[in-house]
Amino acid sequence: MGEQDRGHQVERVTLSFFCSSGHEFHPQFAANIAPEELPVEMDCPNCGLPAGLDKANPPEVAKIEPYKTHLAYVKERRTDKEAKEILDEALELIRERRVRAAAAAKARQ
């Protein structure tokens, strides 16, 4: 196949990015993109940390937060008293539904 069958190759610019874990990667961009539109920071495809153009000074992560469960987020928003009130309300609704279901089943007999 010739060039006409594969399409026209666009000129490219290759940039080198470095993360604080020592990884280096080289994404390519179209050469017709203005230099100010090219990214100065990207996520490292190896570890996910931010990577920059300066090998001597890669960007640092401000703070790595541990994984939080749904329960941990709920506990941040609610006090123990509020949680007890919500639980009691939910249990009362369940009890009412069971009583109605039992009454409906008894009425059918």
Phi and psi restraints in degrees (range 20) as a CNS / XPLOR table:
assign (resid 1 and name C) (resid 2 and name N)
       (resid 2 and name CA) (resid 2 and name C) 1.0 -98.8 20.0 2
assign (resid 2 and name N) (resid 2 and name CA)
       (resid 2 and name C) (resid 3 and name N) 1.0 179.9 20.0 2
assign (resid 2 and name C) (resid 3 and name N)
       (resid 3 and name CA) (resid 3 and name C) 1.0 -58.6 20.0 2
assign (resid 3 and name N) (resid 3 and name CA)
       (resid 3 and name C) (resid 4 and name N) 1.0 -37.7 20.0 2
assign (resid 3 and name C) (resid 4 and name N)
       (resid 4 and name CA) (resid 4 and name C) 1.0 -66.5 20.0 2
assign (resid 4 and name N) (resid 4 and name CA)
       (resid 4 and name C) (resid 5 and name N) 1.0 -25.6 20.0 2
assign (resid 4 and name C) (resid 5 and name N)
       (resid 5 and name CA) (resid 5 and name C) 1.0 -83.5 20.0 2
assign (resid 5 and name N) (resid 5 and name CA)
       (resid 5 and name C) (resid 6 and name N) 1.0 -27.2 20.0 2
assign (resid 5 and name C) (resid 6 and name N)
       (resid 6 and name CA) (resid 6 and name C) 1.0 -95.7 20.0 2
assign (resid 6 and name N) (resid 6 and name CA)
       (resid 6 and name C) (resid 7 and name N) 1.0 -9.2 20.0 2
assign (resid 6 and name C) (resid 7 and name N)
       (resid 7 and name CA) (resid 7 and name C) 1.0 95.0 20.0 2
assign (resid 7 and name N) (resid 7 and name CA)
       (resid 7 and name C) (resid 8 and name N) 1.0 172.2 20.0 2
assign (resid 7 and name C) (resid 8 and name N)
       (resid 8 and name CA) (resid 8 and name C) 1.0 -86.2 20.0 2
assign (resid 8 and name N) (resid 8 and name CA)
       (resid 8 and name C) (resid 9 and name N) 1.0 132.1 20.0 2
assign (resid 8 and name C) (resid 9 and name N)
       (resid 9 and name CA) (resid 9 and name C) 1.0 -81.0 20.0 2
assign (resid 9 and name N) (resid 9 and name CA)
       (resid 9 and name C) (resid 10 and name N) 1.0 126.6 20.0 2
assign (resid 9 and name C) (resid 10 and name N)
       (resid 10 and name CA) (resid 10 and name C) 1.0 -87.2 20.0 2
assign (resid 10 and name N) (resid 10 and name CA)
       (resid 10 and name C) (resid 11 and name N) 1.0 142.0 20.0 2
assign (resid 10 and name C) (resid 11 and name N)
       (resid 11 and name CA) (resid 11 and name C) 1.0 -64.7 20.0 2
assign (resid 11 and name N) (resid 11 and name CA)
       (resid 11 and name C) (resid 12 and name N) 1.0 146.2 20.0 2
assign (resid 11 and name C) (resid 12 and name N)
       (resid 12 and name CA) (resid 12 and name C) 1.0 -126.3 20.0 2
assign (resid 12 and name N) (resid 12 and name CA)
       (resid 12 and name C) (resid 13 and name N) 1.0 157.7 20.0 2
assign (resid 12 and name C) (resid 13 and name N)
       (resid 13 and name CA) (resid 13 and name C) 1.0 -120.6 20.0 2
assign (resid 13 and name N) (resid 13 and name CA)
       (resid 13 and name C) (resid 14 and name N) 1.0 131.2 20.0 2
assign (resid 13 and name C) (resid 14 and name N)
       (resid 14 and name CA) (resid 14 and name C) 1.0 -107.2 20.0 2
assign (resid 14 and name N) (resid 14 and name CA)
       (resid 14 and name C) (resid 15 and name N) 1.0 128.8 20.0 2
assign (resid 14 and name C) (resid 15 and name N)
       (resid 15 and name CA) (resid 15 and name C) 1.0 -112.3 20.0 2
assign (resid 15 and name N) (resid 15 and name CA)
       (resid 15 and name C) (resid 16 and name N) 1.0 150.1 20.0 2
assign (resid 15 and name C) (resid 16 and name N)
       (resid 16 and name CA) (resid 16 and name C) 1.0 -106.8 20.0 2
assign (resid 16 and name N) (resid 16 and name CA)
       (resid 16 and name C) (resid 17 and name N) 1.0 126.9 20.0 2
assign (resid 16 and name C) (resid 17 and name N)
       (resid 17 and name CA) (resid 17 and name C) 1.0 -116.0 20.0 2
assign (resid 17 and name N) (resid 17 and name CA)
       (resid 17 and name C) (resid 18 and name N) 1.0 145.5 20.0 2
assign (resid 17 and name C) (resid 18 and name N)
       (resid 18 and name CA) (resid 18 and name C) 1.0 -131.8 20.0 2
assign (resid 18 and name N) (resid 18 and name CA)
       (resid 18 and name C) (resid 19 and name N) 1.0 133.5 20.0 2
assign (resid 18 and name C) (resid 19 and name N)
       (resid 19 and name CA) (resid 19 and name C) 1.0 -106.9 20.0 2
assign (resid 19 and name N) (resid 19 and name CA)
       (resid 19 and name C) (resid 20 and name N) 1.0 170.5 20.0 2
assign (resid 19 and name C) (resid 20 and name N)
       (resid 20 and name CA) (resid 20 and name C) 1.0 -72.8 20.0 2
assign (resid 20 and name N) (resid 20 and name CA)
       (resid 20 and name C) (resid 21 and name N) 1.0 -11.3 20.0 2
assign (resid 20 and name C) (resid 21 and name N)
       (resid 21 and name CA) (resid 21 and name C) 1.0 -85.3 20.0 2
assign (resid 21 and name N) (resid 21 and name CA)
       (resid 21 and name C) (resid 22 and name N) 1.0 -2.4 20.0 2
assign (resid 21 and name C) (resid 22 and name N)
       (resid 22 and name CA) (resid 22 and name C) 1.0 93.0 20.0 2
assign (resid 22 and name N) (resid 22 and name CA)
       (resid 22 and name C) (resid 23 and name N) 1.0 3.3 20.0 2
assign (resid 22 and name C) (resid 23 and name N)
       (resid 23 and name CA) (resid 23 and name C) 1.0 -76.0 20.0 2
assign (resid 23 and name N) (resid 23 and name CA)
       (resid 23 and name C) (resid 24 and name N) 1.0 149.1 20.0 2
assign (resid 23 and name C) (resid 24 and name N)
       (resid 24 and name CA) (resid 24 and name C) 1.0 -133.7 20.0 2
assign (resid 24 and name N) (resid 24 and name CA)
       (resid 24 and name C) (resid 25 and name N) 1.0 134.6 20.0 2
assign (resid 24 and name C) (resid 25 and name N)
       (resid 25 and name CA) (resid 25 and name C) 1.0 -141.7 20.0 2
assign (resid 25 and name N) (resid 25 and name CA)
       (resid 25 and name C) (resid 26 and name N) 1.0 159.3 20.0 2
assign (resid 25 and name C) (resid 26 and name N)
       (resid 26 and name CA) (resid 26 and name C) 1.0 -132.2 20.0 2
assign (resid 26 and name N) (resid 26 and name CA)
       (resid 26 and name C) (resid 27 and name N) 1.0 80.3 20.0 2
assign (resid 26 and name C) (resid 27 and name N)
       (resid 27 and name CA) (resid 27 and name C) 1.0 -73.2 20.0 2
assign (resid 27 and name N) (resid 27 and name CA)
       (resid 27 and name C) (resid 28 and name N) 1.0 154.4 20.0 2
assign (resid 27 and name C) (resid 28 and name N)
       (resid 28 and name CA) (resid 28 and name C) 1.0 -111.6 20.0 2
assign (resid 28 and name N) (resid 28 and name CA)
       (resid 28 and name C) (resid 29 and name N) 1.0 145.1 20.0 2
assign (resid 28 and name C) (resid 29 and name N)
       (resid 29 and name CA) (resid 29 and name C) 1.0 -130.4 20.0 2
assign (resid 29 and name N) (resid 29 and name CA)
       (resid 29 and name C) (resid 30 and name N) 1.0 155.1 20.0 2
assign (resid 29 and name C) (resid 30 and name N)
       (resid 30 and name CA) (resid 30 and name C) 1.0 -63.3 20.0 2
assign (resid 30 and name N) (resid 30 and name CA)
       (resid 30 and name C) (resid 31 and name N) 1.0 139.3 20.0 2
assign (resid 30 and name C) (resid 31 and name N)
       (resid 31 and name CA) (resid 31 and name C) 1.0 -69.7 20.0 2
assign (resid 31 and name N) (resid 31 and name CA)
       (resid 31 and name C) (resid 32 and name N) 1.0 -19.3 20.0 2
assign (resid 31 and name C) (resid 32 and name N)
       (resid 32 and name CA) (resid 32 and name C) 1.0 -84.0 20.0 2
assign (resid 32 and name N) (resid 32 and name CA)
       (resid 32 and name C) (resid 33 and name N) 1.0 1.6 20.0 2
assign (resid 32 and name C) (resid 33 and name N)
       (resid 33 and name CA) (resid 33 and name C) 1.0 -77.6 20.0 2
assign (resid 33 and name N) (resid 33 and name CA)
       (resid 33 and name C) (resid 34 and name N) 1.0 136.0 20.0 2
assign (resid 33 and name C) (resid 34 and name N)
       (resid 34 and name CA) (resid 34 and name C) 1.0 -63.9 20.0 2
assign (resid 34 and name N) (resid 34 and name CA)
       (resid 34 and name C) (resid 35 and name N) 1.0 140.0 20.0 2
assign (resid 34 and name C) (resid 35 and name N)
       (resid 35 and name CA) (resid 35 and name C) 1.0 -55.1 20.0 2
assign (resid 35 and name N) (resid 35 and name CA)
       (resid 35 and name C) (resid 36 and name N) 1.0 -34.1 20.0 2
assign (resid 35 and name C) (resid 36 and name N)
       (resid 36 and name CA) (resid 36 and name C) 1.0 -72.5 20.0 2
assign (resid 36 and name N) (resid 36 and name CA)
       (resid 36 and name C) (resid 37 and name N) 1.0 -14.7 20.0 2
assign (resid 36 and name C) (resid 37 and name N)
       (resid 37 and name CA) (resid 37 and name C) 1.0 -91.1 20.0 2
assign (resid 37 and name N) (resid 37 and name CA)
       (resid 37 and name C) (resid 38 and name N) 1.0 -10.6 20.0 2
assign (resid 37 and name C) (resid 38 and name N)
       (resid 38 and name CA) (resid 38 and name C) 1.0 -73.1 20.0 2
assign (resid 38 and name N) (resid 38 and name CA)
       (resid 38 and name C) (resid 39 and name N) 1.0 142.1 20.0 2
assign (resid 38 and name C) (resid 39 and name N)
       (resid 39 and name CA) (resid 39 and name C) 1.0 -68.8 20.0 2
assign (resid 39 and name N) (resid 39 and name CA)
       (resid 39 and name C) (resid 40 and name N) 1.0 144.9 20.0 2
assign (resid 39 and name C) (resid 40 and name N)
       (resid 40 and name CA) (resid 40 and name C) 1.0 -102.8 20.0 2
assign (resid 40 and name N) (resid 40 and name CA)
       (resid 40 and name C) (resid 41 and name N) 1.0 -10.3 20.0 2
assign (resid 40 and name C) (resid 41 and name N)
       (resid 41 and name CA) (resid 41 and name C) 1.0 -147.3 20.0 2
assign (resid 41 and name N) (resid 41 and name CA)
       (resid 41 and name C) (resid 42 and name N) 1.0 137.6 20.0 2
assign (resid 41 and name C) (resid 42 and name N)
       (resid 42 and name CA) (resid 42 and name C) 1.0 -140.4 20.0 2
assign (resid 42 and name N) (resid 42 and name CA)
       (resid 42 and name C) (resid 43 and name N) 1.0 164.1 20.0 2
assign (resid 42 and name C) (resid 43 and name N)
       (resid 43 and name CA) (resid 43 and name C) 1.0 -81.9 20.0 2
assign (resid 43 and name N) (resid 43 and name CA)
       (resid 43 and name C) (resid 44 and name N) 1.0 135.8 20.0 2
assign (resid 43 and name C) (resid 44 and name N)
       (resid 44 and name CA) (resid 44 and name C) 1.0 -67.4 20.0 2
assign (resid 44 and name N) (resid 44 and name CA)
       (resid 44 and name C) (resid 45 and name N) 1.0 128.7 20.0 2
assign (resid 44 and name C) (resid 45 and name N)
       (resid 45 and name CA) (resid 45 and name C) 1.0 -70.4 20.0 2
assign (resid 45 and name N) (resid 45 and name CA)
       (resid 45 and name C) (resid 46 and name N) 1.0 -15.1 20.0 2
assign (resid 45 and name C) (resid 46 and name N)
       (resid 46 and name CA) (resid 46 and name C) 1.0 -86.3 20.0 2
assign (resid 46 and name N) (resid 46 and name CA)
       (resid 46 and name C) (resid 47 and name N) 1.0 -46.4 20.0 2
assign (resid 46 and name C) (resid 47 and name N)
       (resid 47 and name CA) (resid 47 and name C) 1.0 -122.4 20.0 2
assign (resid 47 and name N) (resid 47 and name CA)
       (resid 47 and name C) (resid 48 and name N) 1.0 -12.0 20.0 2
assign (resid 47 and name C) (resid 48 and name N)
       (resid 48 and name CA) (resid 48 and name C) 1.0 86.1 20.0 2
assign (resid 48 and name N) (resid 48 and name CA)
       (resid 48 and name C) (resid 49 and name N) 1.0 -4.3 20.0 2
assign (resid 48 and name C) (resid 49 and name N)
       (resid 49 and name CA) (resid 49 and name C) 1.0 -74.0 20.0 2
assign (resid 49 and name N) (resid 49 and name CA)
       (resid 49 and name C) (resid 50 and name N) 1.0 158.0 20.0 2
assign (resid 49 and name C) (resid 50 and name N)
       (resid 50 and name CA) (resid 50 and name C) 1.0 -66.7 20.0 2
assign (resid 50 and name N) (resid 50 and name CA)
       (resid 50 and name C) (resid 51 and name N) 1.0 142.9 20.0 2
assign (resid 50 and name C) (resid 51 and name N)
       (resid 51 and name CA) (resid 51 and name C) 1.0 -127.0 20.0 2
assign (resid 51 and name N) (resid 51 and name CA)
       (resid 51 and name C) (resid 52 and name N) 1.0 143.1 20.0 2
assign (resid 51 and name C) (resid 52 and name N)
       (resid 52 and name CA) (resid 52 and name C) 1.0 -126.1 20.0 2
assign (resid 52 and name N) (resid 52 and name CA)
       (resid 52 and name C) (resid 53 and name N) 1.0 -179.8 20.0 2
assign (resid 52 and name C) (resid 53 and name N)
       (resid 53 and name CA) (resid 53 and name C) 1.0 -82.0 20.0 2
assign (resid 53 and name N) (resid 53 and name CA)
       (resid 53 and name C) (resid 54 and name N) 1.0 -18.2 20.0 2
assign (resid 53 and name C) (resid 54 and name N)
       (resid 54 and name CA) (resid 54 and name C) 1.0 -94.7 20.0 2
assign (resid 54 and name N) (resid 54 and name CA)
       (resid 54 and name C) (resid 55 and name N) 1.0 112.9 20.0 2
assign (resid 54 and name C) (resid 55 and name N)
       (resid 55 and name CA) (resid 55 and name C) 1.0 -65.4 20.0 2
assign (resid 55 and name N) (resid 55 and name CA)
       (resid 55 and name C) (resid 56 and name N) 1.0 -36.2 20.0 2
assign (resid 55 and name C) (resid 56 and name N)
       (resid 56 and name CA) (resid 56 and name C) 1.0 -72.5 20.0 2
assign (resid 56 and name N) (resid 56 and name CA)
       (resid 56 and name C) (resid 57 and name N) 1.0 -27.1 20.0 2
assign (resid 56 and name C) (resid 57 and name N)
       (resid 57 and name CA) (resid 57 and name C) 1.0 -132.5 20.0 2
assign (resid 57 and name N) (resid 57 and name CA)
       (resid 57 and name C) (resid 58 and name N) 1.0 72.2 20.0 2
assign (resid 57 and name C) (resid 58 and name N)
       (resid 58 and name CA) (resid 58 and name C) 1.0 -69.1 20.0 2
assign (resid 58 and name N) (resid 58 and name CA)
       (resid 58 and name C) (resid 59 and name N) 1.0 151.4 20.0 2
assign (resid 58 and name C) (resid 59 and name N)
       (resid 59 and name CA) (resid 59 and name C) 1.0 -63.6 20.0 2
assign (resid 59 and name N) (resid 59 and name CA)
       (resid 59 and name C) (resid 60 and name N) 1.0 143.2 20.0 2
assign (resid 59 and name C) (resid 60 and name N)
       (resid 60 and name CA) (resid 60 and name C) 1.0 -99.4 20.0 2
assign (resid 60 and name N) (resid 60 and name CA)
       (resid 60 and name C) (resid 61 and name N) 1.0 151.4 20.0 2
assign (resid 60 and name C) (resid 61 and name N)
       (resid 61 and name CA) (resid 61 and name C) 1.0 -79.4 20.0 2
assign (resid 61 and name N) (resid 61 and name CA)
       (resid 61 and name C) (resid 62 and name N) 1.0 130.9 20.0 2
assign (resid 61 and name C) (resid 62 and name N)
       (resid 62 and name CA) (resid 62 and name C) 1.0 -61.2 20.0 2
assign (resid 62 and name N) (resid 62 and name CA)
       (resid 62 and name C) (resid 63 and name N) 1.0 -48.9 20.0 2
assign (resid 62 and name C) (resid 63 and name N)
       (resid 63 and name CA) (resid 63 and name C) 1.0 -160.8 20.0 2
assign (resid 63 and name N) (resid 63 and name CA)
       (resid 63 and name C) (resid 64 and name N) 1.0 127.4 20.0 2
assign (resid 63 and name C) (resid 64 and name N)
       (resid 64 and name CA) (resid 64 and name C) 1.0 -94.3 20.0 2
assign (resid 64 and name N) (resid 64 and name CA)
       (resid 64 and name C) (resid 65 and name N) 1.0 113.4 20.0 2
assign (resid 64 and name C) (resid 65 and name N)
       (resid 65 and name CA) (resid 65 and name C) 1.0 -93.2 20.0 2
assign (resid 65 and name N) (resid 65 and name CA)
       (resid 65 and name C) (resid 66 and name N) 1.0 137.9 20.0 2
assign (resid 65 and name C) (resid 66 and name N)
       (resid 66 and name CA) (resid 66 and name C) 1.0 -68.1 20.0 2
assign (resid 66 and name N) (resid 66 and name CA)
       (resid 66 and name C) (resid 67 and name N) 1.0 158.6 20.0 2
assign (resid 66 and name C) (resid 67 and name N)
       (resid 67 and name CA) (resid 67 and name C) 1.0 -62.4 20.0 2
assign (resid 67 and name N) (resid 67 and name CA)
       (resid 67 and name C) (resid 68 and name N) 1.0 134.3 20.0 2
assign (resid 67 and name C) (resid 68 and name N)
       (resid 68 and name CA) (resid 68 and name C) 1.0 -113.7 20.0 2
assign (resid 68 and name N) (resid 68 and name CA)
       (resid 68 and name C) (resid 69 and name N) 1.0 139.7 20.0 2
assign (resid 68 and name C) (resid 69 and name N)
       (resid 69 and name CA) (resid 69 and name C) 1.0 -80.8 20.0 2
assign (resid 69 and name N) (resid 69 and name CA)
       (resid 69 and name C) (resid 70 and name N) 1.0 168.1 20.0 2
assign (resid 69 and name C) (resid 70 and name N)
       (resid 70 and name CA) (resid 70 and name C) 1.0 -58.8 20.0 2
assign (resid 70 and name N) (resid 70 and name CA)
       (resid 70 and name C) (resid 71 and name N) 1.0 -40.5 20.0 2
assign (resid 70 and name C) (resid 71 and name N)
       (resid 71 and name CA) (resid 71 and name C) 1.0 -61.9 20.0 2
assign (resid 71 and name N) (resid 71 and name CA)
       (resid 71 and name C) (resid 72 and name N) 1.0 -38.1 20.0 2
assign (resid 71 and name C) (resid 72 and name N)
       (resid 72 and name CA) (resid 72 and name C) 1.0 -63.4 20.0 2
assign (resid 72 and name N) (resid 72 and name CA)
       (resid 72 and name C) (resid 73 and name N) 1.0 -40.8 20.0 2
assign (resid 72 and name C) (resid 73 and name N)
       (resid 73 and name CA) (resid 73 and name C) 1.0 -66.1 20.0 2
assign (resid 73 and name N) (resid 73 and name CA)
       (resid 73 and name C) (resid 74 and name N) 1.0 -39.9 20.0 2
assign (resid 73 and name C) (resid 74 and name N)
       (resid 74 and name CA) (resid 74 and name C) 1.0 -62.5 20.0 2
assign (resid 74 and name N) (resid 74 and name CA)
       (resid 74 and name C) (resid 75 and name N) 1.0 -43.3 20.0 2
assign (resid 74 and name C) (resid 75 and name N)
       (resid 75 and name CA) (resid 75 and name C) 1.0 -64.4 20.0 2
assign (resid 75 and name N) (resid 75 and name CA)
       (resid 75 and name C) (resid 76 and name N) 1.0 -26.2 20.0 2
assign (resid 75 and name C) (resid 76 and name N)
       (resid 76 and name CA) (resid 76 and name C) 1.0 -71.0 20.0 2
assign (resid 76 and name N) (resid 76 and name CA)
       (resid 76 and name C) (resid 77 and name N) 1.0 -30.2 20.0 2
assign (resid 76 and name C) (resid 77 and name N)
       (resid 77 and name CA) (resid 77 and name C) 1.0 -91.9 20.0 2
assign (resid 77 and name N) (resid 77 and name CA)
       (resid 77 and name C) (resid 78 and name N) 1.0 -21.4 20.0 2
assign (resid 77 and name C) (resid 78 and name N)
       (resid 78 and name CA) (resid 78 and name C) 1.0 -120.7 20.0 2
assign (resid 78 and name N) (resid 78 and name CA)
       (resid 78 and name C) (resid 79 and name N) 1.0 144.7 20.0 2
assign (resid 78 and name C) (resid 79 and name N)
       (resid 79 and name CA) (resid 79 and name C) 1.0 -85.1 20.0 2
assign (resid 79 and name N) (resid 79 and name CA)
       (resid 79 and name C) (resid 80 and name N) 1.0 167.9 20.0 2
assign (resid 79 and name C) (resid 80 and name N)
       (resid 80 and name CA) (resid 80 and name C) 1.0 -61.7 20.0 2
assign (resid 80 and name N) (resid 80 and name CA)
       (resid 80 and name C) (resid 81 and name N) 1.0 -37.0 20.0 2
assign (resid 80 and name C) (resid 81 and name N)
       (resid 81 and name CA) (resid 81 and name C) 1.0 -65.1 20.0 2
assign (resid 81 and name N) (resid 81 and name CA)
       (resid 81 and name C) (resid 82 and name N) 1.0 -46.0 20.0 2
assign (resid 81 and name C) (resid 82 and name N)
       (resid 82 and name CA) (resid 82 and name C) 1.0 -62.5 20.0 2
assign (resid 82 and name N) (resid 82 and name CA)
       (resid 82 and name C) (resid 83 and name N) 1.0 -40.2 20.0 2
assign (resid 82 and name C) (resid 83 and name N)
       (resid 83 and name CA) (resid 83 and name C) 1.0 -62.6 20.0 2
assign (resid 83 and name N) (resid 83 and name CA)
       (resid 83 and name C) (resid 84 and name N) 1.0 -41.5 20.0 2
assign (resid 83 and name C) (resid 84 and name N)
       (resid 84 and name CA) (resid 84 and name C) 1.0 -64.6 20.0 2
assign (resid 84 and name N) (resid 84 and name CA)
       (resid 84 and name C) (resid 85 and name N) 1.0 -40.9 20.0 2
assign (resid 84 and name C) (resid 85 and name N)
       (resid 85 and name CA) (resid 85 and name C) 1.0 -62.7 20.0 2
assign (resid 85 and name N) (resid 85 and name CA)
       (resid 85 and name C) (resid 86 and name N) 1.0 -44.4 20.0 2
assign (resid 85 and name C) (resid 86 and name N)
       (resid 86 and name CA) (resid 86 and name C) 1.0 -64.6 20.0 2
assign (resid 86 and name N) (resid 86 and name CA)
       (resid 86 and name C) (resid 87 and name N) 1.0 -42.5 20.0 2
assign (resid 86 and name C) (resid 87 and name N)
       (resid 87 and name CA) (resid 87 and name C) 1.0 -64.0 20.0 2
assign (resid 87 and name N) (resid 87 and name CA)
       (resid 87 and name C) (resid 88 and name N) 1.0 -44.2 20.0 2
assign (resid 87 and name C) (resid 88 and name N)
       (resid 88 and name CA) (resid 88 and name C) 1.0 -61.9 20.0 2
assign (resid 88 and name N) (resid 88 and name CA)
       (resid 88 and name C) (resid 89 and name N) 1.0 -40.8 20.0 2
assign (resid 88 and name C) (resid 89 and name N)
       (resid 89 and name CA) (resid 89 and name C) 1.0 -63.2 20.0 2
assign (resid 89 and name N) (resid 89 and name CA)
       (resid 89 and name C) (resid 90 and name N) 1.0 -44.2 20.0 2
assign (resid 89 and name C) (resid 90 and name N)
       (resid 90 and name CA) (resid 90 and name C) 1.0 -65.2 20.0 2
assign (resid 90 and name N) (resid 90 and name CA)
       (resid 90 and name C) (resid 91 and name N) 1.0 -41.9 20.0 2
assign (resid 90 and name C) (resid 91 and name N)
       (resid 91 and name CA) (resid 91 and name C) 1.0 -64.4 20.0 2
assign (resid 91 and name N) (resid 91 and name CA)
       (resid 91 and name C) (resid 92 and name N) 1.0 -38.4 20.0 2
assign (resid 91 and name C) (resid 92 and name N)
       (resid 92 and name CA) (resid 92 and name C) 1.0 -64.5 20.0 2
assign (resid 92 and name N) (resid 92 and name CA)
       (resid 92 and name C) (resid 93 and name N) 1.0 -40.5 20.0 2
assign (resid 92 and name C) (resid 93 and name N)
       (resid 93 and name CA) (resid 93 and name C) 1.0 -62.8 20.0 2
assign (resid 93 and name N) (resid 93 and name CA)
       (resid 93 and name C) (resid 94 and name N) 1.0 -40.3 20.0 2
assign (resid 93 and name C) (resid 94 and name N)
       (resid 94 and name CA) (resid 94 and name C) 1.0 -65.0 20.0 2
assign (resid 94 and name N) (resid 94 and name CA)
       (resid 94 and name C) (resid 95 and name N) 1.0 -43.1 20.0 2
assign (resid 94 and name C) (resid 95 and name N)
       (resid 95 and name CA) (resid 95 and name C) 1.0 -61.9 20.0 2
assign (resid 95 and name N) (resid 95 and name CA)
       (resid 95 and name C) (resid 96 and name N) 1.0 -43.0 20.0 2
assign (resid 95 and name C) (resid 96 and name N)
       (resid 96 and name CA) (resid 96 and name C) 1.0 -61.5 20.0 2
assign (resid 96 and name N) (resid 96 and name CA)
       (resid 96 and name C) (resid 97 and name N) 1.0 -42.9 20.0 2
assign (resid 96 and name C) (resid 97 and name N)
       (resid 97 and name CA) (resid 97 and name C) 1.0 -62.0 20.0 2
assign (resid 97 and name N) (resid 97 and name CA)
       (resid 97 and name C) (resid 98 and name N) 1.0 -41.4 20.0 2
assign (resid 97 and name C) (resid 98 and name N)
       (resid 98 and name CA) (resid 98 and name C) 1.0 -64.8 20.0 2
assign (resid 98 and name N) (resid 98 and name CA)
       (resid 98 and name C) (resid 99 and name N) 1.0 -40.8 20.0 2
assign (resid 98 and name C) (resid 99 and name N)
       (resid 99 and name CA) (resid 99 and name C) 1.0 -63.7 20.0 2
assign (resid 99 and name N) (resid 99 and name CA)
       (resid 99 and name C) (resid 100 and name N) 1.0 -45.3 20.0 2
assign (resid 99 and name C) (resid 100 and name N)
       (resid 100 and name CA) (resid 100 and name C) 1.0 -63.5 20.0 2
assign (resid 100 and name N) (resid 100 and name CA)
       (resid 100 and name C) (resid 101 and name N) 1.0 -41.6 20.0 2
assign (resid 100 and name C) (resid 101 and name N)
       (resid 101 and name CA) (resid 101 and name C) 1.0 -64.2 20.0 2
assign (resid 101 and name N) (resid 101 and name CA)
       (resid 101 and name C) (resid 102 and name N) 1.0 -41.1 20.0 2
assign (resid 101 and name C) (resid 102 and name N)
       (resid 102 and name CA) (resid 102 and name C) 1.0 -65.7 20.0 2
assign (resid 102 and name N) (resid 102 and name CA)
       (resid 102 and name C) (resid 103 and name N) 1.0 -40.9 20.0 2
assign (resid 102 and name C) (resid 103 and name N)
       (resid 103 and name CA) (resid 103 and name C) 1.0 -65.3 20.0 2
assign (resid 103 and name N) (resid 103 and name CA)
       (resid 103 and name C) (resid 104 and name N) 1.0 -40.8 20.0 2
assign (resid 103 and name C) (resid 104 and name N)
       (resid 104 and name CA) (resid 104 and name C) 1.0 -65.5 20.0 2
assign (resid 104 and name N) (resid 104 and name CA)
       (resid 104 and name C) (resid 105 and name N) 1.0 -39.0 20.0 2
assign (resid 104 and name C) (resid 105 and name N)
       (resid 105 and name CA) (resid 105 and name C) 1.0 -68.0 20.0 2
assign (resid 105 and name N) (resid 105 and name CA)
       (resid 105 and name C) (resid 106 and name N) 1.0 -37.4 20.0 2
assign (resid 105 and name C) (resid 106 and name N)
       (resid 106 and name CA) (resid 106 and name C) 1.0 -69.1 20.0 2
assign (resid 106 and name N) (resid 106 and name CA)
       (resid 106 and name C) (resid 107 and name N) 1.0 -37.8 20.0 2
assign (resid 106 and name C) (resid 107 and name N)
       (resid 107 and name CA) (resid 107 and name C) 1.0 -66.8 20.0 2
assign (resid 107 and name N) (resid 107 and name CA)
       (resid 107 and name C) (resid 108 and name N) 1.0 -30.4 20.0 2
assign (resid 107 and name C) (resid 108 and name N)
       (resid 108 and name CA) (resid 108 and name C) 1.0 -74.0 20.0 2
assign (resid 108 and name N) (resid 108 and name CA)
       (resid 108 and name C) (resid 109 and name N) 1.0 -21.4 20.0 2
